[in-house]
């Protein structure tokens, strides 16, 4: 049986820095996918990855600062709600564009030109 020493600022023995490094890696991966992708679905997935990194930071800092308060959890639920709405609207727009243009390549979305 492995016992984890739980100290203030630690969650189940995992330090805050581990969560922050993981969130930074997730966020940087999302930014890289956002910049380098031409596929609109990949861009939406990259934005979702970035929002999940923000959620991880909110939860980690909430637990680090005061584990009894639920402020971080409330903000994370709000971000999840906004992310779900963004994904639904974004996918609906992409579906409409795909039906009209028959592509999801962002370089070919020239809606201002007839």
N, CA, C and O atoms as CSV, one atom per row, in Angstrom:
chain,resi,resn,atom,element,x,y,z
A,1,UNK,N,N,0.841,-1.171,0.000
A,1,UNK,CA,C,0.000,0.000,0.000
A,1,UNK,C,C,0.888,1.235,0.000
A,1,UNK,O,O,1.804,1.350,0.813
A,2,UNK,N,N,0.617,2.144,-0.901
A,2,UNK,CA,C,1.405,3.367,-1.023
A,2,UNK,C,C,0.633,4.499,-0.371
A,2,UNK,O,O,-0.529,4.742,-0.696
A,3,UNK,N,N,1.283,5.183,0.545
A,3,UNK,CA,C,0.662,6.321,1.211
A,3,UNK,C,C,1.215,7.602,0.618
A,3,UNK,O,O,2.428,7.752,0.470
A,4,UNK,N,N,0.339,8.515,0.283
A,4,UNK,CA,C,0.761,9.812,-0.253
A,4,UNK,C,C,0.655,10.843,0.857
A,4,UNK,O,O,-0.359,10.934,1.547
A,5,UNK,N,N,1.705,11.607,1.013
A,5,UNK,CA,C,1.713,12.671,2.005
A,5,UNK,C,C,0.988,13.874,1.431
A,5,UNK,O,O,1.389,14.408,0.397
A,6,UNK,N,N,-0.077,14.303,2.096
A,6,UNK,CA,C,-0.866,15.428,1.613
A,6,UNK,C,C,-0.507,16.646,2.451
A,6,UNK,O,O,-0.773,16.684,3.652
A,7,UNK,N,N,0.093,17.629,1.817
A,7,UNK,CA,C,0.495,18.869,2.461
A,7,UNK,C,C,-0.324,20.015,1.904
A,7,UNK,O,O,-0.919,19.876,0.835
A,8,UNK,N,N,-0.372,21.152,2.599
A,8,UNK,CA,C,-1.053,22.315,2.017
A,8,UNK,C,C,-0.402,22.698,0.691
A,8,UNK,O,O,0.821,22.802,0.596
A,9,UNK,N,N,-1.214,22.902,-0.307
A,9,UNK,CA,C,-0.690,23.226,-1.628
A,9,UNK,C,C,-0.467,22.005,-2.496
A,9,UNK,O,O,-0.050,22.129,-3.648
A,10,UNK,N,N,-0.739,20.830,-1.960
A,10,UNK,CA,C,-0.572,19.604,-2.713
A,10,UNK,C,C,-1.913,18.887,-2.772
A,10,UNK,O,O,-2.683,18.913,-1.812
A,11,UNK,N,N,-2.184,18.258,-3.888
A,11,UNK,CA,C,-3.418,17.501,-4.042
A,11,UNK,C,C,-3.054,16.044,-4.255
A,11,UNK,O,O,-2.522,15.675,-5.302
A,12,UNK,N,N,-3.337,15.228,-3.271
A,12,UNK,CA,C,-3.024,13.799,-3.341
A,12,UNK,C,C,-1.544,13.553,-3.595
A,12,UNK,O,O,-1.183,12.580,-4.257
A,13,UNK,N,N,-0.694,14.413,-3.083
A,13,UNK,CA,C,0.736,14.227,-3.224
A,13,UNK,C,C,1.315,14.755,-4.517
A,13,UNK,O,O,2.529,14.676,-4.709
A,14,UNK,N,N,0.502,15.289,-5.411
A,14,UNK,CA,C,0.994,15.836,-6.674
A,14,UNK,C,C,1.151,17.343,-6.513
A,14,UNK,O,O,0.184,18.022,-6.168
A,15,UNK,N,N,2.341,17.881,-6.752
A,15,UNK,CA,C,2.539,19.326,-6.545
A,15,UNK,C,C,1.830,20.167,-7.606
A,15,UNK,O,O,1.490,19.692,-8.689
A,16,UNK,N,N,1.625,21.422,-7.254
A,16,UNK,CA,C,0.949,22.358,-8.153
A,16,UNK,C,C,1.712,22.512,-9.463
A,16,UNK,O,O,1.101,22.656,-10.523
A,17,UNK,N,N,3.026,22.482,-9.400
A,17,UNK,CA,C,3.835,22.686,-10.600
A,17,UNK,C,C,3.575,21.617,-11.655
A,17,UNK,O,O,3.663,21.901,-12.850
A,18,UNK,N,N,3.260,20.411,-11.242
A,18,UNK,CA,C,2.964,19.350,-12.215
A,18,UNK,C,C,1.704,19.681,-13.002
A,18,UNK,O,O,1.647,19.477,-14.215
A,19,UNK,N,N,0.697,20.192,-12.306
A,19,UNK,CA,C,-0.530,20.594,-12.998
A,19,UNK,C,C,-0.277,21.767,-13.937
A,19,UNK,O,O,-0.809,21.813,-15.046
A,20,UNK,N,N,0.537,22.711,-13.484
A,20,UNK,CA,C,0.813,23.885,-14.313
A,20,UNK,C,C,1.610,23.521,-15.557
A,20,UNK,O,O,1.362,24.063,-16.634
A,21,UNK,N,N,2.561,22.611,-15.416
A,21,UNK,CA,C,3.340,22.175,-16.581
A,21,UNK,C,C,2.442,21.437,-17.568
A,21,UNK,O,O,2.532,21.657,-18.775
A,22,UNK,N,N,1.582,20.569,-17.062
A,22,UNK,CA,C,0.661,19.848,-17.944
A,22,UNK,C,C,-0.279,20.808,-18.660
A,22,UNK,O,O,-0.533,20.657,-19.855
A,23,UNK,N,N,-0.796,21.797,-17.934
A,23,UNK,CA,C,-1.688,22.779,-18.554
A,23,UNK,C,C,-0.947,23.608,-19.590
A,23,UNK,O,O,-1.510,23.931,-20.636
A,24,UNK,N,N,0.305,23.958,-19.319
A,24,UNK,CA,C,1.087,24.727,-20.290
A,24,UNK,C,C,1.349,23.911,-21.549
A,24,UNK,O,O,1.291,24.442,-22.658
A,25,UNK,N,N,1.634,22.631,-21.383
A,25,UNK,CA,C,1.855,21.764,-22.551
A,25,UNK,C,C,0.573,21.642,-23.366
A,25,UNK,O,O,0.611,21.713,-24.594
A,26,UNK,N,N,-0.562,21.460,-22.694
A,26,UNK,CA,C,-1.844,21.382,-23.403
A,26,UNK,C,C,-2.153,22.682,-24.135
A,26,UNK,O,O,-2.594,22.664,-25.285
A,27,UNK,N,N,-1.920,23.807,-23.469
A,27,UNK,CA,C,-2.219,25.098,-24.084
A,27,UNK,C,C,-1.306,25.348,-25.281
A,27,UNK,O,O,-1.767,25.809,-26.326
A,28,UNK,N,N,-0.021,25.051,-25.140
A,28,UNK,CA,C,0.908,25.257,-26.260
A,28,UNK,C,C,0.591,24.331,-27.426
A,28,UNK,O,O,0.738,24.721,-28.584
A,29,UNK,N,N,0.157,23.109,-27.132
A,29,UNK,CA,C,-0.263,22.198,-28.195
A,29,UNK,C,C,-1.485,22.747,-28.920
A,29,UNK,O,O,-1.582,22.648,-30.143
A,30,UNK,N,N,-2.410,23.320,-28.174
A,30,UNK,CA,C,-3.584,23.935,-28.790
A,30,UNK,C,C,-3.227,25.133,-29.650
A,30,UNK,O,O,-3.776,25.301,-30.738
A,31,UNK,N,N,-2.310,25.970,-29.173
A,31,UNK,CA,C,-1.877,27.132,-29.961
A,31,UNK,C,C,-1.172,26.671,-31.226
A,31,UNK,O,O,-1.389,27.237,-32.297
A,32,UNK,N,N,-0.331,25.649,-31.113
A,32,UNK,CA,C,0.375,25.133,-32.290
A,32,UNK,C,C,-0.626,24.589,-33.312
A,32,UNK,O,O,-0.488,24.836,-34.509
A,33,UNK,N,N,-1.627,23.853,-32.842
A,33,UNK,CA,C,-2.649,23.333,-33.751
A,33,UNK,C,C,-3.485,24.432,-34.363
A,33,UNK,O,O,-3.905,24.325,-35.515
A,34,UNK,N,N,-3.733,25.493,-33.606
A,34,UNK,CA,C,-4.510,26.625,-34.111
A,34,UNK,C,C,-3.755,27.365,-35.208
A,34,UNK,O,O,-4.348,27.786,-36.202
A,35,UNK,N,N,-2.465,27.521,-35.031
A,35,UNK,CA,C,-1.658,28.276,-35.993
A,35,UNK,C,C,-1.353,27.454,-37.242
A,35,UNK,O,O,-1.405,27.977,-38.355
A,36,UNK,N,N,-1.039,26.189,-37.069
A,36,UNK,CA,C,-0.532,25.386,-38.185
A,36,UNK,C,C,-1.582,24.596,-38.954
A,36,UNK,O,O,-1.253,23.979,-39.968
A,37,UNK,N,N,-2.816,24.595,-38.512
A,37,UNK,CA,C,-3.816,23.763,-39.169
A,37,UNK,C,C,-4.628,24.561,-40.179
A,37,UNK,O,O,-4.998,25.709,-39.933
A,38,UNK,N,N,-4.896,23.939,-41.311
A,38,UNK,CA,C,-5.762,24.535,-42.324
A,38,UNK,C,C,-7.161,23.939,-42.267
A,38,UNK,O,O,-8.096,24.481,-42.856
A,39,UNK,N,N,-7.303,22.832,-41.563
A,39,UNK,CA,C,-8.589,22.164,-41.438
A,39,UNK,C,C,-9.389,22.834,-40.321
A,39,UNK,O,O,-8.890,22.983,-39.205
A,40,UNK,N,N,-10.602,23.231,-40.611
A,40,UNK,CA,C,-11.413,23.971,-39.645
A,40,UNK,C,C,-11.809,23.110,-38.448
A,40,UNK,O,O,-11.948,23.630,-37.341
A,41,UNK,N,N,-11.990,21.822,-38.644
A,41,UNK,CA,C,-12.334,20.941,-37.529
A,41,UNK,C,C,-11.153,20.838,-36.567
A,41,UNK,O,O,-11.346,20.831,-35.352
A,42,UNK,N,N,-9.943,20.759,-37.095
A,42,UNK,CA,C,-8.755,20.734,-36.238
A,42,UNK,C,C,-8.591,22.037,-35.473
A,42,UNK,O,O,-8.136,22.032,-34.329
A,43,UNK,N,N,-8.955,23.144,-36.089
A,43,UNK,CA,C,-8.884,24.436,-35.402
A,43,UNK,C,C,-9.851,24.448,-34.222
A,43,UNK,O,O,-9.496,24.904,-33.136
A,44,UNK,N,N,-11.069,23.951,-34.426
A,44,UNK,CA,C,-12.028,23.870,-33.320
A,44,UNK,C,C,-11.522,22.947,-32.212
A,44,UNK,O,O,-11.682,23.253,-31.030
A,45,UNK,N,N,-10.919,21.828,-32.584
A,45,UNK,CA,C,-10.368,20.919,-31.585
A,45,UNK,C,C,-9.220,21.570,-30.823
A,45,UNK,O,O,-9.073,21.341,-29.623
A,46,UNK,N,N,-8.413,22.369,-31.492
A,46,UNK,CA,C,-7.313,23.066,-30.828
A,46,UNK,C,C,-7.832,24.094,-29.836
A,46,UNK,O,O,-7.268,24.257,-28.754
A,47,UNK,N,N,-8.895,24.781,-30.196
A,47,UNK,CA,C,-9.500,25.746,-29.269
A,47,UNK,C,C,-10.050,25.021,-28.043
A,47,UNK,O,O,-9.907,25.506,-26.921
A,48,UNK,N,N,-10.670,23.879,-28.249
A,48,UNK,CA,C,-11.180,23.098,-27.119
A,48,UNK,C,C,-10.038,22.627,-26.222
A,48,UNK,O,O,-10.179,22.610,-24.999
A,49,UNK,N,N,-8.920,22.249,-26.814
A,49,UNK,CA,C,-7.756,21.835,-26.034
A,49,UNK,C,C,-7.231,22.985,-25.184
A,49,UNK,O,O,-6.847,22.786,-24.032
A,50,UNK,N,N,-7.214,24.179,-25.749
A,50,UNK,CA,C,-6.778,25.351,-24.995
A,50,UNK,C,C,-7.738,25.649,-23.843
A,50,UNK,O,O,-7.297,26.003,-22.750
A,51,UNK,N,N,-9.033,25.510,-24.075
A,51,UNK,CA,C,-10.001,25.741,-23.004
A,51,UNK,C,C,-9.881,24.690,-21.899
A,51,UNK,O,O,-10.089,25.000,-20.725
A,52,UNK,N,N,-9.550,23.465,-22.262
A,52,UNK,CA,C,-9.332,22.438,-21.243
A,52,UNK,C,C,-8.083,22.722,-20.418
A,52,UNK,O,O,-8.046,22.412,-19.228
A,53,UNK,N,N,-7.066,23.305,-21.030
A,53,UNK,CA,C,-5.882,23.710,-20.270
A,53,UNK,C,C,-6.232,24.802,-19.269
A,53,UNK,O,O,-5.730,24.804,-18.146
A,54,UNK,N,N,-7.087,25.723,-19.672
A,54,UNK,CA,C,-7.548,26.766,-18.751
A,54,UNK,C,C,-8.325,26.141,-17.596
A,54,UNK,O,O,-8.153,26.543,-16.445
A,55,UNK,N,N,-9.170,25.168,-17.890
A,55,UNK,CA,C,-9.917,24.481,-16.831
A,55,UNK,C,C,-8.983,23.784,-15.848
A,55,UNK,O,O,-9.212,23.817,-14.639
A,56,UNK,N,N,-7.940,23.158,-16.364
A,56,UNK,CA,C,-6.980,22.488,-15.490
A,56,UNK,C,C,-6.294,23.493,-14.572
A,56,UNK,O,O,-6.088,23.214,-13.391
A,57,UNK,N,N,-5.940,24.655,-15.104
A,57,UNK,CA,C,-5.346,25.700,-14.267
A,57,UNK,C,C,-6.324,26.186,-13.209
A,57,UNK,O,O,-5.943,26.371,-12.053
A,58,UNK,N,N,-7.574,26.395,-13.588
A,58,UNK,CA,C,-8.575,26.845,-12.619
A,58,UNK,C,C,-8.735,25.846,-11.478
A,58,UNK,O,O,-8.788,26.233,-10.310
A,59,UNK,N,N,-8.811,24.586,-11.812
A,59,UNK,CA,C,-8.983,23.567,-10.783
A,59,UNK,C,C,-7.735,23.439,-9.908
A,59,UNK,O,O,-7.847,23.277,-8.693
A,60,UNK,N,N,-6.559,23.509,-10.511
A,60,UNK,CA,C,-5.324,23.374,-9.740
A,60,UNK,C,C,-5.154,24.536,-8.768
A,60,UNK,O,O,-4.825,24.324,-7.601
A,61,UNK,N,N,-5.373,25.756,-9.237
A,61,UNK,CA,C,-5.227,26.904,-8.350
A,61,UNK,C,C,-6.324,26.940,-7.296
A,61,UNK,O,O,-6.078,27.373,-6.170
A,62,UNK,N,N,-7.507,26.504,-7.631
A,62,UNK,CA,C,-8.585,26.455,-6.652
A,62,UNK,C,C,-8.234,25.500,-5.517
A,62,UNK,O,O,-8.454,25.809,-4.346
A,63,UNK,N,N,-7.700,24.364,-5.863
A,63,UNK,CA,C,-7.313,23.392,-4.844
A,63,UNK,C,C,-6.080,23.861,-4.074
A,63,UNK,O,O,-5.959,23.598,-2.877
A,64,UNK,N,N,-5.180,24.542,-4.745
A,64,UNK,CA,C,-3.950,25.006,-4.096
A,64,UNK,C,C,-4.231,26.128,-3.103
A,64,UNK,O,O,-3.696,26.120,-1.995
A,65,UNK,N,N,-5.056,27.081,-3.483
A,65,UNK,CA,C,-5.300,28.240,-2.626
A,65,UNK,C,C,-6.208,27.898,-1.450
A,65,UNK,O,O,-5.891,28.228,-0.307
A,66,UNK,N,N,-7.315,27.250,-1.715
A,66,UNK,CA,C,-8.220,26.852,-0.637
A,66,UNK,C,C,-9.069,25.699,-1.137
A,66,UNK,O,O,-9.957,25.885,-1.969
A,67,UNK,N,N,-8.795,24.522,-0.635
A,67,UNK,CA,C,-9.488,23.329,-1.101
A,67,UNK,C,C,-10.948,23.258,-0.700
A,67,UNK,O,O,-11.704,22.465,-1.261
A,68,UNK,N,N,-11.361,24.078,0.267
A,68,UNK,CA,C,-12.741,24.031,0.743
A,68,UNK,C,C,-13.691,24.870,-0.107
A,68,UNK,O,O,-14.885,24.577,-0.174
A,69,UNK,N,N,-13.172,25.903,-0.753
A,69,UNK,CA,C,-14.020,26.756,-1.583
A,69,UNK,C,C,-14.150,26.165,-2.978
A,69,UNK,O,O,-13.260,25.459,-3.450
A,70,UNK,N,N,-15.263,26.459,-3.630
A,70,UNK,CA,C,-15.522,25.855,-4.939
A,70,UNK,C,C,-15.502,26.897,-6.052
A,70,UNK,O,O,-16.131,26.704,-7.092
A,71,UNK,N,N,-14.790,27.990,-5.843
A,71,UNK,CA,C,-14.760,29.028,-6.875
A,71,UNK,C,C,-14.161,28.515,-8.184
A,71,UNK,O,O,-14.697,28.787,-9.259
A,72,UNK,N,N,-13.073,27.789,-8.100
A,72,UNK,CA,C,-12.447,27.256,-9.309
A,72,UNK,C,C,-13.344,26.287,-10.048
A,72,UNK,O,O,-13.383,26.278,-11.278
A,73,UNK,N,N,-14.065,25.473,-9.299
A,73,UNK,CA,C,-14.976,24.522,-9.923
A,73,UNK,C,C,-16.123,25.237,-10.624
A,73,UNK,O,O,-16.548,24.821,-11.701
A,74,UNK,N,N,-16.627,26.311,-10.020
A,74,UNK,CA,C,-17.718,27.067,-10.638
A,74,UNK,C,C,-17.246,27.707,-11.935
A,74,UNK,O,O,-17.947,27.658,-12.946
A,75,UNK,N,N,-16.059,28.308,-11.911
A,75,UNK,CA,C,-15.523,28.904,-13.135
A,75,UNK,C,C,-15.250,27.837,-14.192
A,75,UNK,O,O,-15.477,28.071,-15.379
A,76,UNK,N,N,-14.769,26.672,-13.773
A,76,UNK,CA,C,-14.508,25.595,-14.727
A,76,UNK,C,C,-15.802,25.113,-15.374
A,76,UNK,O,O,-15.826,24.844,-16.575
A,77,UNK,N,N,-16.869,25.001,-14.601
A,77,UNK,CA,C,-18.162,24.605,-15.176
A,77,UNK,C,C,-18.655,25.664,-16.152
A,77,UNK,O,O,-19.225,25.333,-17.192
A,78,UNK,N,N,-18.439,26.934,-15.823
A,78,UNK,CA,C,-18.810,28.009,-16.745
A,78,UNK,C,C,-18.015,27.906,-18.045
A,78,UNK,O,O,-18.581,28.058,-19.127
A,79,UNK,N,N,-16.714,27.650,-17.951
A,79,UNK,CA,C,-15.883,27.516,-19.155
A,79,UNK,C,C,-16.311,26.299,-19.966
A,79,UNK,O,O,-16.328,26.355,-21.195
A,80,UNK,N,N,-16.656,25.207,-19.305
A,80,UNK,CA,C,-17.128,24.014,-20.015
A,80,UNK,C,C,-18.427,24.312,-20.754
A,80,UNK,O,O,-18.617,23.857,-21.882
A,81,UNK,N,N,-19.318,25.071,-20.128
A,81,UNK,CA,C,-20.581,25.444,-20.774
A,81,UNK,C,C,-20.336,26.308,-22.000
A,81,UNK,O,O,-20.929,26.083,-23.055
A,82,UNK,N,N,-19.464,27.291,-21.861
A,82,UNK,CA,C,-19.138,28.157,-23.001
A,82,UNK,C,C,-18.455,27.352,-24.105
A,82,UNK,O,O,-18.723,27.572,-25.286
A,83,UNK,N,N,-17.578,26.424,-23.731
A,83,UNK,CA,C,-16.891,25.600,-24.726
A,83,UNK,C,C,-17.870,24.699,-25.471
A,83,UNK,O,O,-17.725,24.489,-26.675
A,84,UNK,N,N,-18.858,24.168,-24.768
A,84,UNK,CA,C,-19.859,23.325,-25.432
A,84,UNK,C,C,-20.688,24.141,-26.412
A,84,UNK,O,O,-20.975,23.682,-27.517
A,85,UNK,N,N,-21.071,25.344,-26.016
A,85,UNK,CA,C,-21.829,26.208,-26.928
A,85,UNK,C,C,-20.975,26.602,-28.124
A,85,UNK,O,O,-21.462,26.633,-29.254
A,86,UNK,N,N,-19.709,26.903,-27.881
A,86,UNK,CA,C,-18.797,27.266,-28.977
A,86,UNK,C,C,-18.621,26.103,-29.944
A,86,UNK,O,O,-18.600,26.301,-31.159
A,87,UNK,N,N,-18.497,24.906,-29.415
A,87,UNK,CA,C,-18.335,23.738,-30.280
A,87,UNK,C,C,-19.594,23.483,-31.100
A,87,UNK,O,O,-19.507,23.164,-32.286
A,88,UNK,N,N,-20.753,23.620,-30.484
A,88,UNK,CA,C,-22.004,23.383,-31.209
A,88,UNK,C,C,-22.202,24.404,-32.318
A,88,UNK,O,O,-22.538,24.041,-33.445
A,89,UNK,N,N,-21.996,25.677,-32.008
A,89,UNK,CA,C,-22.163,26.724,-33.023
A,89,UNK,C,C,-21.089,26.598,-34.098
A,89,UNK,O,O,-21.380,26.737,-35.286
A,90,UNK,N,N,-19.857,26.336,-33.688
A,90,UNK,CA,C,-18.771,26.193,-34.657
A,90,UNK,C,C,-18.990,25.030,-35.606
A,90,UNK,O,O,-18.771,25.158,-36.810
A,91,UNK,N,N,-19.423,23.893,-35.070
A,91,UNK,CA,C,-19.682,22.742,-35.937
A,91,UNK,C,C,-20.883,22.971,-36.842
A,91,UNK,O,O,-20.897,22.486,-37.973
A,92,UNK,N,N,-21.887,23.696,-36.372
A,92,UNK,CA,C,-23.032,24.021,-37.229
A,92,UNK,C,C,-22.599,24.921,-38.383
A,92,UNK,O,O,-23.027,24.725,-39.521
A,93,UNK,N,N,-21.762,25.896,-38.096
A,93,UNK,CA,C,-21.251,26.776,-39.158
A,93,UNK,C,C,-20.391,25.982,-40.130
A,93,UNK,O,O,-20.492,26.170,-41.342
A,94,UNK,N,N,-19.544,25.096,-39.610
A,94,UNK,CA,C,-18.703,24.278,-40.490
A,94,UNK,C,C,-19.533,23.340,-41.355
A,94,UNK,O,O,-19.209,23.126,-42.523
A,95,UNK,N,N,-20.589,22.786,-40.800
A,95,UNK,CA,C,-21.461,21.917,-41.590
A,95,UNK,C,C,-22.124,22.695,-42.715
A,95,UNK,O,O,-22.238,22.197,-43.835
A,96,UNK,N,N,-22.557,23.906,-42.423
A,96,UNK,CA,C,-23.155,24.755,-43.453
A,96,UNK,C,C,-22.130,25.117,-44.530
A,96,UNK,O,O,-22.441,25.082,-45.721
A,97,UNK,N,N,-20.924,25.461,-44.116
A,97,UNK,CA,C,-19.875,25.778,-45.092
A,97,UNK,C,C,-19.501,24.555,-45.926
A,97,UNK,O,O,-19.243,24.673,-47.124
A,98,UNK,N,N,-19.473,23.385,-45.295
A,98,UNK,CA,C,-19.142,22.178,-46.038
A,98,UNK,C,C,-20.212,21.861,-47.080
A,98,UNK,O,O,-19.896,21.413,-48.182
A,99,UNK,N,N,-21.459,22.091,-46.735
A,99,UNK,CA,C,-22.530,21.834,-47.704
A,99,UNK,C,C,-22.465,22.796,-48.880
A,99,UNK,O,O,-22.800,22.420,-50.003
A,100,UNK,N,N,-22.037,24.037,-48.640
A,100,UNK,CA,C,-21.953,25.017,-49.725
A,100,UNK,C,C,-20.661,24.898,-50.521
A,100,UNK,O,O,-20.693,24.975,-51.749
A,101,UNK,N,N,-19.542,24.715,-49.865
A,101,UNK,CA,C,-18.225,24.722,-50.518
A,101,UNK,C,C,-17.634,23.340,-50.733
A,101,UNK,O,O,-16.703,23.182,-51.524
A,102,UNK,N,N,-18.162,22.336,-50.041
A,102,UNK,CA,C,-17.681,20.954,-50.111
A,102,UNK,C,C,-16.224,20.820,-49.697
A,102,UNK,O,O,-15.492,19.996,-50.245
A,103,UNK,N,N,-15.806,21.624,-48.736
A,103,UNK,CA,C,-14.467,21.527,-48.171
A,103,UNK,C,C,-14.470,22.130,-46.775
A,103,UNK,O,O,-15.308,22.973,-46.456
A,104,UNK,N,N,-13.523,21.691,-45.939
A,104,UNK,CA,C,-13.326,22.305,-44.625
A,104,UNK,C,C,-11.952,22.962,-44.546
A,104,UNK,O,O,-11.475,23.299,-43.463
A,105,UNK,N,N,-11.324,23.139,-45.704
A,105,UNK,CA,C,-10.033,23.819,-45.777
A,105,UNK,C,C,-10.258,25.312,-45.579
A,105,UNK,O,O,-11.015,25.932,-46.326
A,106,UNK,N,N,-9.608,25.887,-44.583
A,106,UNK,CA,C,-9.848,27.288,-44.252
A,106,UNK,C,C,-9.292,28.244,-45.299
A,106,UNK,O,O,-9.728,29.393,-45.374
A,107,UNK,N,N,-8.351,27.798,-46.095
A,107,UNK,CA,C,-7.813,28.648,-47.158
A,107,UNK,C,C,-8.833,28.858,-48.276
A,107,UNK,O,O,-8.742,29.824,-49.033
A,108,UNK,N,N,-9.791,27.961,-48.373
A,108,UNK,CA,C,-10.778,28.053,-49.455
A,108,UNK,C,C,-12.077,28.708,-49.023
A,108,UNK,O,O,-13.009,28.814,-49.820
A,109,UNK,N,N,-12.155,29.149,-47.771
A,109,UNK,CA,C,-13.342,29.855,-47.295
A,109,UNK,C,C,-13.218,31.324,-47.666
A,109,UNK,O,O,-12.675,32.115,-46.895
A,110,UNK,N,N,-13.704,31.686,-48.812
A,110,UNK,CA,C,-13.685,33.081,-49.258
A,110,UNK,C,C,-15.127,33.533,-49.440
A,110,UNK,O,O,-15.615,33.662,-50.563
A,111,UNK,N,N,-15.790,33.768,-48.336
A,111,UNK,CA,C,-17.220,34.060,-48.368
A,111,UNK,C,C,-17.525,35.474,-48.831
A,111,UNK,O,O,-18.664,35.759,-49.199
A,112,UNK,N,N,-16.545,36.366,-48.824
A,112,UNK,CA,C,-16.795,37.739,-49.242
A,112,UNK,C,C,-16.744,37.892,-50.754
A,112,UNK,O,O,-17.146,38.922,-51.296
A,113,UNK,N,N,-16.252,36.874,-51.425
A,113,UNK,CA,C,-16.148,36.921,-52.876
A,113,UNK,C,C,-17.262,36.083,-53.489
A,113,UNK,O,O,-17.525,34.972,-53.027
A,114,UNK,N,N,-17.916,36.597,-54.516
A,114,UNK,CA,C,-18.999,35.870,-55.170
A,114,UNK,C,C,-18.455,34.970,-56.184
A,114,UNK,O,O,-19.211,34.263,-56.851
